[in-house]
Amino acid sequence: MARWWHSVGAWRGLAGVALAGCVGLGALLVLRPEPPGPAWMAVLSAPQDNSAAWVALVSAERQLTLTPLHDTVVANRKALQLWLSAPDGGASVSLGLLEQDRQSKLSLDQLPPLQAGMHFAITLEPATGSSSPTGPVLYAGQAVKPRQ
């Protein structure tokens, strides 16, 4: 009695099914859209030595993710505050206080669209924050569109 694994036709059928599965998976990988990268980004660095300290990424949905690259020591009764200013030197807009050494996620829905040359800055402010930048600029960087 012949077993199925001795049949050339059965092996050809199995190879055909395997080939179809490989082609299908390959098509999924090629045709699957890549997740969109950031619409804007900025590297915020210390003015005195240009050492990178924070990375700001803004998605197409206008969500800002601000990630620290190293620890920043903040004195008691002081806070880090994030600002955004227009390229023409207009008034800075506060994006809020930051928790030191923690990634922050903020929505930019209430602000005008970002444009080339806008600047992000982190200043040292009173613990309750400030309505305009009053403390020293610890880190700053310019918004740019990354290459896609």
Secondary structure as UniProt FT lines:
FT   HELIX           4..6
FT   HELIX           8..31
FT   STRAND          40..45
FT   TURN            47..49
FT   STRAND          52..58
FT   TURN            60..61
FT   STRAND          63..68
FT   TURN            76..77
FT   STRAND          78..85
FT   TURN            87..88
FT   STRAND          93..98
FT   TURN            100..101
FT   STRAND          104..107
FT   TURN            109..110
FT   TURN            116..117
FT   STRAND          119..126
FT   TURN            127..128
FT   STRAND          137..142
//
